[in-house]
Amino acid sequence: MSERRYSDGYRKLRRADEPRRIAYEVLNEVQTKGAFANILLPKALRQARRDGHFTDRDAAFTSELVHGTLRAIGRLDWVIARHVDRPLADLDPRVVVLARMGAHQLLDMRVPDHAAVSATVDVAREHLTDGPVRFVNAVLRSITRESSDEREAAMAAISDVDEALGVRYSHPAWMVRAFREALVAHGYSPDELEDVLAADNEVPTVTLVARPGLMSVDELADEAEDILDTRVALGAISPRAVLLESGDPARLPSIRDGRAGAQDEGSQLAALIAAHAPLDGGADERWLDLCAGPGGKAAMLAGLAQERGARVTANEVHPHRARLIERTTRLYDSIEVVSGDGRSFGGGRSAWPLASFDRVVVDAPCSGMGSLRRRPESRWNRTPADVEELTELQAELLDRAVALTRPGGVLTYITCSPHAAETRDQVARLLDLGDVDLCDTVALADDCAPSPLGVPEAAGRLSGAAGRTLQLWDHRFGTDLMFVACLRRR
């Protein structure tokens, strides 16, 4: 916990309540140190449960305060700026975090105004001196005096369409433009843009995977229902998925021992497609996951490979992430985990000659625009310059992957982003080089899913290519925005 600083005037006043205290500490770590809320918050909640009388209701309130504030940063900052006489960048970051917390309660949560203000100020008193505390109090009280109609009129007056959508749906304007371009690039109507943006601000469903060969989906569903006392459903996109209405998956024995994991349905489907795409002759024994961290897809591939007598080599450039893969896949004998730069993996006198793998998967580092509902803070940590840098890396990884794939073998390219430069453009570049052909990835997805996805006929087509790419959308399929393209080497 951060060091508390009390002024003499506030020393005897009430302490902040535990849910808001935890929420502030997590949000402050995210804001000032670049921590990941999806990692930090579960740890904090588990610790709070161990330390005292922290209820499920407390945990739910804390989670909504953290994730809701992060999802709404753009809109909250726009609102706060209307009640502050200086740029937010000039304020103490702790003041900004507290103002956002309070504003989210006032605007988006069913918290009475007086409680939202006073409880947030209680947190401020434990971390700030008198002046900043009074400042937070004044800003929040000023927000309560502005009507929703006044805010709506001011938002409607923003002249730039993308900026206005960015404020309303709390996205950087450049991402708003990128999503519109992505819809068109993948064969969808730009009229769906607001649905895409709104879906990013929905609370994602907790999705589990029953790992192949280790447990069935029915076993996982029964376990979750019994232990978590919650309703469950089987996946509509992945046949290995179980969806939870509520509950902490970490309480499940199957999660702790590695027979199951937390994994989005779109991610599961991408791995299934990679394993089931038909080869053009030859063996089906050597598989490569070139960028395997943190290991969810690698575990799915290892399970499927073990059932078919194949072996997976999982490569990860960062050694600490390679260790995560080893832990995730520890129950499988069909996988070896190595650490190296995917751009220069194999070849020469290594154990992995060029053109020697039957299946290669490139789950490339990307902007993460497809998982903003799960990592809401990431939308504020990326810039267009990052995308340009990432596309260069993706191209180098793909070129190496083509070289590692044998003739007749299949390369599956995956990103958790719909950005045209990271998806369609990368595939078009490979097709232009002439070493690969595009498979019908949509048809493969329909074969792997419990039922056909209903992808529009015009979606995923590239000029001159017989096959199709697959772009998933949350507002259509309920998944992260995974992109998948299967390519067969000539």
GUZAVO-656437 format. One line per field, with one value per residue (C-alpha): z, y, x; residue in three letters; residue number from 1. Coordinates in steps of 0.05 Angstrom, whole numbers, plus 32768, in hexadecimal, padded with zeros to 4 digits. Layout:
Z: [Z, ...] $
Y: [Y, ...] $
X: [X, ...] $
resn: [ALA, ...] $
resi: [NUM, ...] $
***
This chain:
Z: [8000, 7FF0, 802B, 8049, 8057, 8086, 8094, 80DC, 80C7, 80AA, 80DB, 8102, 80C7, 80AF, 8086, 803E, 8030, 8019, 7FD3, 7FBF, 7FE0, 7FB8, 7F78, 7F82, 7F8E, 7F50, 7F24, 7F3F, 7F2E, 7EE8, 7EDE, 7EFC, 7EF1, 7EB4, 7EDB, 7EBC, 7EE0, 7EC9, 7EEF, 7F2B, 7F3D, 7F46, 7F74, 7F9D, 7FA3, 7FB9, 7FED, 8007, 800F, 8037, 8063, 807A, 806E, 8024, 8002, 7FBB, 7FB7, 7FCC, 7F97, 7F61, 7F74, 7F74, 7F30, 7F11, 7F2E, 7F12, 7ECE, 7EC4, 7ED3, 7EA3, 7E6C, 7E72, 7E7A, 7E3A, 7E4A, 7E94, 7E85, 7E55, 7E8C, 7EC1, 7E93, 7E90, 7EDA, 7EE0, 7ECD, 7EB7, 7E8B, 7EAD, 7E9B, 7ECB, 7F06, 7F39, 7F19, 7F5B, 7F56, 7F0F, 7F25, 7F5E, 7F33, 7F00, 7F36, 7F52, 7F0E, 7EF9, 7F37, 7F2A, 7EE0, 7ED6, 7F17, 7F42, 7F7B, 7F99, 7F8B, 7FD4, 7FE0, 7FA0, 7FB4, 7FFE, 7FF7, 7FC1, 7FEB, 8025, 7FF8, 7FE4, 802E, 8037, 7FFE, 7FF4, 801C, 802A, 7FEA, 7FB9, 7FE3, 7FDF, 7F94, 7F89, 7FB3, 7F8B, 7F47, 7F59, 7F77, 7F39, 7F0E, 7F37, 7F27, 7EDC, 7EBE, 7E8E, 7E5A, 7E5F, 7E56, 7E1C, 7DF9, 7E02, 7DE7, 7DAB, 7D9C, 7D8F, 7D45, 7D32, 7D2A, 7D40, 7D7C, 7D90, 7D8B, 7DB0, 7DEA, 7DEB, 7DE8, 7E0A, 7DD3, 7DB6, 7D76, 7D4E, 7D65, 7D50, 7D0A, 7D0A, 7D1E, 7CE6, 7CB3, 7CCF, 7CC6, 7C7D, 7C72, 7C8C, 7C63, 7C97, 7C98, 7CB9, 7CD6, 7D09, 7D27, 7D64, 7D73, 7D72, 7DA0, 7DD0, 7DD4, 7DED, 7E2A, 7E3D, 7E75, 7E54, 7E65, 7E8B, 7E5B, 7E6C, 7E40, 7E4D, 7E33, 7E01, 7E1E, 7E66, 7E73, 7E4E, 7E49, 7E6F, 7EA8, 7EAA, 7EA8, 7EE1, 7F0B, 7F01, 7F0F, 7F50, 7F6D, 7F57, 7F60, 7F1F, 7EDE, 7EA4, 7E59, 7E23, 7DEE, 7DAD, 7D89, 7DA7, 7DB7, 7DF0, 7E14, 7E54, 7E65, 7EAD, 7EC5, 7F03, 7F32, 7F38, 7F09, 7F36, 7F67, 7F37, 7F40, 7EF5, 7EED, 7F23, 7F09, 7EBF, 7EA2, 7E91, 7E88, 7E7C, 7E31, 7E04, 7DD3, 7D98, 7DAF, 7DB7, 7D72, 7D53, 7D70, 7D58, 7D12, 7D11, 7D26, 7CF5, 7CB5, 7C80, 7C68, 7C1F, 7C27, 7C54, 7C9E, 7CD6, 7D0E, 7D1A, 7D31, 7D44, 7D6E, 7D5D, 7D8F, 7DC4, 7E03, 7E32, 7E1B, 7E14, 7DCB, 7DD5, 7E08, 7DD9, 7DA1, 7DCF, 7DE2, 7D9A, 7D84, 7DBB, 7DA3, 7D5D, 7D6B, 7D59, 7D7F, 7D8C, 7D92, 7DB8, 7DB0, 7DD9, 7DD5, 7E1E, 7E4F, 7E87, 7E58, 7E40, 7E88, 7E89, 7E4C, 7E6F, 7EAB, 7E80, 7E57, 7E8E, 7E88, 7E3F, 7E25, 7DDD, 7DE5, 7DEC, 7E01, 7DE8, 7DEB, 7DB0, 7D7F, 7D4F, 7D17, 7D14, 7D31, 7D15, 7CD6, 7CD0, 7CFD, 7D2F, 7D41, 7D18, 7CCE, 7C9E, 7C7A, 7CAE, 7CD3, 7CBD, 7CE4, 7CFA, 7D24, 7D29, 7D61, 7D57, 7D87, 7D74, 7D8A, 7DB4, 7D97, 7D98, 7DE4, 7DFD, 7E26, 7E4D, 7E52, 7E4F, 7E65, 7E26, 7DF9, 7E1A, 7E16, 7DCA, 7D92, 7D46, 7D49, 7D71, 7D3A, 7D06, 7D30, 7D3D, 7CF3, 7CE3, 7D19, 7D00, 7CB9, 7CCF, 7CF8, 7CBF, 7C8D, 7CBC, 7CC7, 7C7C, 7C78, 7CB1, 7C93, 7C64, 7C1E, 7C28, 7C71, 7C91, 7CB1, 7CDE, 7CEC, 7D29, 7D49, 7D7F, 7D56, 7D1A, 7D04, 7CB8, 7CB9, 7CEB, 7CC9, 7C81, 7C69, 7C86, 7C63, 7C21, 7C24, 7C2D, 7BF4, 7BC7, 7BD6, 7BB7, 7BE8, 7C08, 7BF7, 7C24, 7C3E, 7C4D, 7C96, 7C9F, 7C88, 7CB7, 7CF0, 7CE0, 7CE1, 7D25, 7D48, 7D67, 7D2F, 7CF4, 7D08, 7CD5, 7CB9, 7C7E, 7C3A, 7C27, 7C67, 7C68, 7C1C, 7BFD, 7BB4, 7B8A, 7BC3, 7BC3, 7C0E, 7C47, 7C88, 7CC8, 7CF3, 7D33, 7D54, 7D9A, 7D85, 7D54, 7D74, 7DBD, 7DB8, 7DB8, 7D73, 7D5C, 7D14, 7CF5, 7CB1, 7C9B, 7C63, 7C3F, 7C26, 7BDD] $
Y: [8000, 8046, 8070, 8098, 80E2, 8102, 814B, 815F, 8177, 8133, 8105, 80F1, 80EB, 80A7, 8079, 8068, 802A, 7FED, 7FE5, 802D, 802A, 7FEC, 800A, 8049, 8023, 7FF8, 8034, 805B, 8022, 801E, 806A, 8076, 8035, 8016, 7FDA, 7FAC, 7FAF, 7F69, 7F4E, 7F7E, 7F80, 7F35, 7F31, 7F6C, 7F4E, 7F0A, 7F2C, 7F55, 7F15, 7EF4, 7F31, 7F3E, 7F42, 7F53, 7F3A, 7F26, 7F67, 7F8E, 7F6B, 7F79, 7FC3, 7FC8, 7FA6, 7FD4, 8011, 7FFD, 7FE2, 8014, 804E, 8033, 8027, 806E, 8095, 80BD, 80D3, 80DE, 810A, 8133, 813C, 814D, 817F, 81A7, 81B3, 81C1, 8201, 81E0, 81A5, 8161, 8151, 8189, 8169, 8138, 80F3, 80DC, 8115, 8100, 80B8, 80CC, 80FC, 80C5, 8095, 80C6, 80DB, 8093, 8088, 80C8, 80BC, 8070, 804C, 8049, 806F, 80AB, 80EC, 80FC, 80B6, 80B7, 80FA, 80EF, 80A8, 80BD, 80F7, 80C6, 80A2, 80E3, 80F5, 80B6, 80C8, 8114, 8153, 8186, 81AF, 8175, 8155, 8195, 8197, 8150, 8161, 81A2, 8180, 8148, 8177, 81A2, 8165, 8155, 819B, 8190, 816D, 8133, 815E, 8192, 815E, 813F, 8182, 8191, 814C, 8156, 8198, 8177, 8184, 814C, 810C, 80DD, 8108, 810A, 80BE, 80B8, 80E0, 80BD, 8077, 8087, 8076, 809E, 80BF, 809A, 8057, 806E, 807A, 8038, 8011, 8032, 8021, 7FDA, 7FCE, 7FE2, 7FBB, 7F7B, 7F82, 7F9F, 7FDE, 801D, 8026, 7FF1, 801F, 8035, 7FED, 7FDC, 8016, 8007, 7FBE, 7FD1, 7FF0, 7FB2, 7F85, 7F46, 7F02, 7ED6, 7E9E, 7E5E, 7E28, 7DDE, 7DC9, 7D8F, 7D4B, 7D65, 7D70, 7D78, 7DB6, 7D93, 7D83, 7DCB, 7DE6, 7DB8, 7DCB, 7E16, 7E10, 7DE9, 7E0E, 7E55, 7E4E, 7E73, 7E67, 7E4F, 7E47, 7E22, 7E4B, 7E5F, 7E6E, 7E39, 7DF1, 7DF2, 7E30, 7E39, 7E7D, 7E94, 7EC3, 7ED5, 7EBA, 7EB8, 7E81, 7E7D, 7E56, 7E1C, 7DE0, 7DD7, 7E1E, 7E14, 7DD2, 7DE6, 7DBB, 7DFB, 7E44, 7E89, 7E97, 7EBF, 7E96, 7EBB, 7EA7, 7E5F, 7E5E, 7E7A, 7E41, 7E0D, 7E2A, 7E27, 7DDD, 7DC8, 7DEC, 7DB5, 7DAB, 7D9D, 7D58, 7D43, 7D36, 7D5B, 7D52, 7D93, 7DD1, 7E14, 7E4C, 7E84, 7EB9, 7E8D, 7EB7, 7EB6, 7E70, 7E6A, 7E58, 7E2E, 7E04, 7DF9, 7DE6, 7DB7, 7D93, 7D8B, 7D76, 7D42, 7D23, 7D1D, 7D08, 7D4A, 7D76, 7DC1, 7DEF, 7E2D, 7E68, 7EA8, 7EE0, 7EF3, 7EBE, 7ED0, 7EC7, 7E85, 7E6E, 7E81, 7E54, 7E1B, 7E22, 7E28, 7DEA, 7DC0, 7D87, 7D79, 7D4F, 7D67, 7DAB, 7DC9, 7E11, 7E3A, 7E83, 7EAA, 7EE1, 7EC9, 7EF5, 7EC9, 7E88, 7E46, 7E3C, 7E2F, 7DF7, 7DFE, 7DC6, 7DEA, 7DED, 7E1C, 7DFE, 7DC7, 7DD7, 7DBC, 7DF3, 7E37, 7E68, 7EB1, 7ED1, 7F13, 7F4C, 7F81, 7FC0, 7F99, 7FC0, 7F7F, 7F76, 7FBC, 7FA2, 7F75, 7FA7, 7FEA, 8012, 7FFB, 802A, 8064, 8045, 803B, 806D, 8068, 8067, 8026, 8006, 801A, 7FFB, 7FBC, 7FB1, 7FAF, 7F7A, 7F52, 7F53, 7F38, 7F01, 7EED, 7EEA, 7EBC, 7E92, 7E88, 7E71, 7E3F, 7E22, 7DE6, 7DE6, 7DD0, 7DE4, 7E18, 7E5B, 7E7A, 7EC4, 7EDE, 7F22, 7F3F, 7F7D, 7F8E, 7FC7, 7FC2, 7FCC, 7F92, 7F62, 7F67, 7F8F, 7F5B, 7F22, 7F49, 7F54, 7F0A, 7EF8, 7F2B, 7F09, 7EC9, 7E93, 7E86, 7E7F, 7E96, 7E5F, 7E6A, 7E7B, 7E8A, 7E44, 7E27, 7E4F, 7E35, 7DEE, 7DF7, 7E1E, 7DFC, 7E1C, 7E49, 7E90, 7EB4, 7EDE, 7F09, 7EED, 7F2D, 7F2F, 7F1B, 7F1C, 7F36, 7F49, 7F0F, 7EDC, 7EA1, 7E99, 7EC6, 7EE2, 7EE1, 7F1F, 7F15, 7F4F, 7F53, 7F74, 7F3B, 7EFE, 7F10, 7F04, 7F2D, 7F4A, 7F11, 7F10, 7ECD, 7EBD, 7E77, 7E76, 7E38, 7E39, 7E29] $
X: [8000, 8018, 8031, 7FF9, 8003, 7FD0, 7FCB, 7FBC, 7F77, 7F64, 7F87, 7F48, 7F18, 7EFF, 7F2A, 7F1B, 7EF4, 7F1B, 7EFE, 7F0E, 7F52, 7F65, 7F49, 7F72, 7FB2, 7FA8, 7F96, 7FD1, 8001, 7FE4, 7FE9, 802E, 8053, 8032, 8018, 7FE4, 7FA1, 7F8E, 7FCA, 7FCD, 7F83, 7F77, 7FB3, 7F9A, 7F54, 7F6F, 7F9A, 7F5E, 7F35, 7F6D, 7F77, 7F30, 7EE6, 7EE9, 7EAA, 7E99, 7E71, 7EAF, 7ED7, 7EA4, 7EA1, 7EED, 7EF2, 7EBE, 7EE0, 7F24, 7F10, 7ED8, 7F06, 7F3B, 7F08, 7EEC, 7F2D, 7F24, 7EDD, 7EEC, 7F27, 7EFC, 7EC9, 7EFD, 7F20, 7EDF, 7EE5, 7F30, 7F54, 7F95, 7FAA, 7FA2, 7FEA, 8000, 7FDC, 7FF8, 7FEA, 7FCB, 7F99, 7F87, 7F7D, 7F50, 7F28, 7F1D, 7F07, 7ED6, 7EBC, 7EB0, 7E86, 7E5F, 7E52, 7E52, 7E44, 7E06, 7E28, 7E04, 7E29, 7E38, 7E54, 7E7F, 7E9D, 7EA7, 7EC2, 7EF4, 7F0A, 7F16, 7F47, 7F68, 7F73, 7F9D, 7FCC, 7FCC, 7FD6, 7F9E, 7FA2, 7F9D, 7F66, 7F3D, 7F4B, 7F30, 7EF3, 7EE6, 7EEC, 7EBD, 7E89, 7E8D, 7E7F, 7E41, 7E26, 7E29, 7DED, 7DF2, 7DCF, 7E05, 7E3C, 7E17, 7E0F, 7E59, 7E6C, 7E3E, 7E61, 7EA4, 7EAE, 7EDF, 7EB7, 7EEF, 7F00, 7EB6, 7EB1, 7EF2, 7ED6, 7E92, 7EAF, 7EF2, 7F23, 7F5D, 7F46, 7F7C, 7F5F, 7F19, 7F34, 7F5A, 7F1C, 7EF3, 7F2A, 7F2E, 7EE4, 7EE9, 7F2A, 7F0B, 7ECB, 7E9C, 7E73, 7E90, 7E4B, 7E5F, 7E94, 7E6C, 7E5B, 7EA5, 7EB7, 7E7D, 7E90, 7ED6, 7EB5, 7E8C, 7EA3, 7EC0, 7EA6, 7ED6, 7EE7, 7F0B, 7F2A, 7F29, 7F6C, 7F6C, 7F7C, 7F7A, 7F30, 7EEE, 7EC5, 7E8D, 7EBC, 7ED4, 7E8D, 7E77, 7EB4, 7EA8, 7E5E, 7E69, 7EA5, 7E96, 7E4A, 7E3E, 7E1A, 7E45, 7E3D, 7E63, 7E86, 7E65, 7EA7, 7ED6, 7EC1, 7EF4, 7ED7, 7EAF, 7E92, 7E87, 7E52, 7E7C, 7EB1, 7EFD, 7F19, 7F57, 7F2D, 7F25, 7F54, 7F58, 7F72, 7FA6, 7FC0, 7FC1, 7F89, 7F63, 7F73, 7F55, 7F54, 7F26, 7EFC, 7F1B, 7F61, 7F4B, 7F2C, 7F6C, 7F95, 7F62, 7F64, 7FB0, 7FAE, 7F78, 7F89, 7F95, 7FDD, 7FEF, 800E, 8048, 804C, 8029, 805B, 8082, 805E, 807C, 805E, 808F, 8077, 8058, 8054, 8030, 801A, 7FCF, 7FD0, 800F, 7FEA, 7FB0, 7FE0, 8006, 7FC6, 7FB0, 7FF6, 7FFA, 7FB8, 7FD4, 801B, 803A, 806B, 806A, 80A6, 8091, 80C0, 80BE, 80F0, 80EB, 8106, 80D5, 809A, 80B9, 80B5, 806B, 8061, 8084, 8056, 8018, 8029, 8049, 8017, 8028, 8062, 8058, 8079, 80BE, 80C6, 8102, 8115, 812F, 8120, 80EA, 8106, 8145, 812A, 8145, 816D, 81B7, 81D0, 8197, 8167, 8131, 8145, 8121, 80E5, 80E0, 809F, 805C, 8036, 804F, 8027, 8039, 8010, 8034, 803F, 800C, 7FE9, 7FB7, 7F7D, 7F55, 7F57, 7F46, 7F0B, 7F3B, 7F75, 7F51, 7F8F, 7FB4, 7F8C, 7FAF, 7FF5, 7FF7, 8005, 8004, 8050, 804C, 8022, 8056, 808E, 8065, 8054, 809F, 80A9, 806C, 8087, 80CB, 80AA, 807D, 80B7, 80DC, 809E, 8096, 80DE, 80D3, 8093, 809D, 807D, 8035, 8038, 800B, 801D, 7FE8, 7FEE, 7FC9, 7FC3, 7F96, 7F8A, 7F5D, 7F8B, 7F91, 7FDD, 7FE5, 7FB6, 7F9E, 7FDA, 800B, 7FE7, 7FE3, 802E, 803C, 800E, 8032, 8074, 8058, 806E, 802B, 7FE1, 7FA8, 7F7A, 7F31, 7F3A, 7EF0, 7EDE, 7F12, 7EF4, 7EAF, 7ECA, 7EEB, 7EB4, 7E76, 7E4C, 7E5B, 7E6E, 7E43, 7E7B, 7E60, 7E73, 7E99, 7EC3, 7F0C, 7F18, 7F58, 7F5F, 7F79, 7F76, 7F47, 7F47, 7F30, 7F4A, 7F22, 7F16, 7EEF, 7EC8, 7EAE, 7E6C, 7E5F, 7E7F, 7E8A, 7ED5, 7F14, 7F23, 7F50, 7F69, 7F7C, 7F98, 7FAE, 7FE1, 7FFC, 8043, 804A] $
resn: [MET, SER, GLU, ARG, ARG, TYR, SER, ASP, GLY, TYR, ARG, LYS, LEU, ARG, ARG, ALA, ASP, GLU, PRO, ARG, ARG, ILE, ALA, TYR, GLU, VAL, LEU, ASN, GLU, VAL, GLN, THR, LYS, GLY, ALA, PHE, ALA, ASN, ILE, LEU, LEU, PRO, LYS, ALA, LEU, ARG, GLN, ALA, ARG, ARG, ASP, GLY, HIS, PHE, THR, ASP, ARG, ASP, ALA, ALA, PHE, THR, SER, GLU, LEU, VAL, HIS, GLY, THR, LEU, ARG, ALA, ILE, GLY, ARG, LEU, ASP, TRP, VAL, ILE, ALA, ARG, HIS, VAL, ASP, ARG, PRO, LEU, ALA, ASP, LEU, ASP, PRO, ARG, VAL, VAL, VAL, LEU, ALA, ARG, MET, GLY, ALA, HIS, GLN, LEU, LEU, ASP, MET, ARG, VAL, PRO, ASP, HIS, ALA, ALA, VAL, SER, ALA, THR, VAL, ASP, VAL, ALA, ARG, GLU, HIS, LEU, THR, ASP, GLY, PRO, VAL, ARG, PHE, VAL, ASN, ALA, VAL, LEU, ARG, SER, ILE, THR, ARG, GLU, SER, SER, ASP, GLU, ARG, GLU, ALA, ALA, MET, ALA, ALA, ILE, SER, ASP, VAL, ASP, GLU, ALA, LEU, GLY, VAL, ARG, TYR, SER, HIS, PRO, ALA, TRP, MET, VAL, ARG, ALA, PHE, ARG, GLU, ALA, LEU, VAL, ALA, HIS, GLY, TYR, SER, PRO, ASP, GLU, LEU, GLU, ASP, VAL, LEU, ALA, ALA, ASP, ASN, GLU, VAL, PRO, THR, VAL, THR, LEU, VAL, ALA, ARG, PRO, GLY, LEU, MET, SER, VAL, ASP, GLU, LEU, ALA, ASP, GLU, ALA, GLU, ASP, ILE, LEU, ASP, THR, ARG, VAL, ALA, LEU, GLY, ALA, ILE, SER, PRO, ARG, ALA, VAL, LEU, LEU, GLU, SER, GLY, ASP, PRO, ALA, ARG, LEU, PRO, SER, ILE, ARG, ASP, GLY, ARG, ALA, GLY, ALA, GLN, ASP, GLU, GLY, SER, GLN, LEU, ALA, ALA, LEU, ILE, ALA, ALA, HIS, ALA, PRO, LEU, ASP, GLY, GLY, ALA, ASP, GLU, ARG, TRP, LEU, ASP, LEU, CYS, ALA, GLY, PRO, GLY, GLY, LYS, ALA, ALA, MET, LEU, ALA, GLY, LEU, ALA, GLN, GLU, ARG, GLY, ALA, ARG, VAL, THR, ALA, ASN, GLU, VAL, HIS, PRO, HIS, ARG, ALA, ARG, LEU, ILE, GLU, ARG, THR, THR, ARG, LEU, TYR, ASP, SER, ILE, GLU, VAL, VAL, SER, GLY, ASP, GLY, ARG, SER, PHE, GLY, GLY, GLY, ARG, SER, ALA, TRP, PRO, LEU, ALA, SER, PHE, ASP, ARG, VAL, VAL, VAL, ASP, ALA, PRO, CYS, SER, GLY, MET, GLY, SER, LEU, ARG, ARG, ARG, PRO, GLU, SER, ARG, TRP, ASN, ARG, THR, PRO, ALA, ASP, VAL, GLU, GLU, LEU, THR, GLU, LEU, GLN, ALA, GLU, LEU, LEU, ASP, ARG, ALA, VAL, ALA, LEU, THR, ARG, PRO, GLY, GLY, VAL, LEU, THR, TYR, ILE, THR, CYS, SER, PRO, HIS, ALA, ALA, GLU, THR, ARG, ASP, GLN, VAL, ALA, ARG, LEU, LEU, ASP, LEU, GLY, ASP, VAL, ASP, LEU, CYS, ASP, THR, VAL, ALA, LEU, ALA, ASP, ASP, CYS, ALA, PRO, SER, PRO, LEU, GLY, VAL, PRO, GLU, ALA, ALA, GLY, ARG, LEU, SER, GLY, ALA, ALA, GLY, ARG, THR, LEU, GLN, LEU, TRP, ASP, HIS, ARG, PHE, GLY, THR, ASP, LEU, MET, PHE, VAL, ALA, CYS, LEU, ARG, ARG, ARG] $
resi: [1, 2, 3, 4, 5, 6, 7, 8, 9, 10, 11, 12, 13, 14, 15, 16, 17, 18, 19, 20, 21, 22, 23, 24, 25, 26, 27, 28, 29, 30, 31, 32, 33, 34, 35, 36, 37, 38, 39, 40, 41, 42, 43, 44, 45, 46, 47, 48, 49, 50, 51, 52, 53, 54, 55, 56, 57, 58, 59, 60, 61, 62, 63, 64, 65, 66, 67, 68, 69, 70, 71, 72, 73, 74, 75, 76, 77, 78, 79, 80, 81, 82, 83, 84, 85, 86, 87, 88, 89, 90, 91, 92, 93, 94, 95, 96, 97, 98, 99, 100, 101, 102, 103, 104, 105, 106, 107, 108, 109, 110, 111, 112, 113, 114, 115, 116, 117, 118, 119, 120, 121, 122, 123, 124, 125, 126, 127, 128, 129, 130, 131, 132, 133, 134, 135, 136, 137, 138, 139, 140, 141, 142, 143, 144, 145, 146, 147, 148, 149, 150, 151, 152, 153, 154, 155, 156, 157, 158, 159, 160, 161, 162, 163, 164, 165, 166, 167, 168, 169, 170, 171, 172, 173, 174, 175, 176, 177, 178, 179, 180, 181, 182, 183, 184, 185, 186, 187, 188, 189, 190, 191, 192, 193, 194, 195, 196, 197, 198, 199, 200, 201, 202, 203, 204, 205, 206, 207, 208, 209, 210, 211, 212, 213, 214, 215, 216, 217, 218, 219, 220, 221, 222, 223, 224, 225, 226, 227, 228, 229, 230, 231, 232, 233, 234, 235, 236, 237, 238, 239, 240, 241, 242, 243, 244, 245, 246, 247, 248, 249, 250, 251, 252, 253, 254, 255, 256, 257, 258, 259, 260, 261, 262, 263, 264, 265, 266, 267, 268, 269, 270, 271, 272, 273, 274, 275, 276, 277, 278, 279, 280, 281, 282, 283, 284, 285, 286, 287, 288, 289, 290, 291, 292, 293, 294, 295, 296, 297, 298, 299, 300, 301, 302, 303, 304, 305, 306, 307, 308, 309, 310, 311, 312, 313, 314, 315, 316, 317, 318, 319, 320, 321, 322, 323, 324, 325, 326, 327, 328, 329, 330, 331, 332, 333, 334, 335, 336, 337, 338, 339, 340, 341, 342, 343, 344, 345, 346, 347, 348, 349, 350, 351, 352, 353, 354, 355, 356, 357, 358, 359, 360, 361, 362, 363, 364, 365, 366, 367, 368, 369, 370, 371, 372, 373, 374, 375, 376, 377, 378, 379, 380, 381, 382, 383, 384, 385, 386, 387, 388, 389, 390, 391, 392, 393, 394, 395, 396, 397, 398, 399, 400, 401, 402, 403, 404, 405, 406, 407, 408, 409, 410, 411, 412, 413, 414, 415, 416, 417, 418, 419, 420, 421, 422, 423, 424, 425, 426, 427, 428, 429, 430, 431, 432, 433, 434, 435, 436, 437, 438, 439, 440, 441, 442, 443, 444, 445, 446, 447, 448, 449, 450, 451, 452, 453, 454, 455, 456, 457, 458, 459, 460, 461, 462, 463, 464, 465, 466, 467, 468, 469, 470, 471, 472, 473, 474, 475, 476, 477, 478, 479, 480, 481, 482, 483, 484, 485, 486, 487, 488, 489, 490] $
***
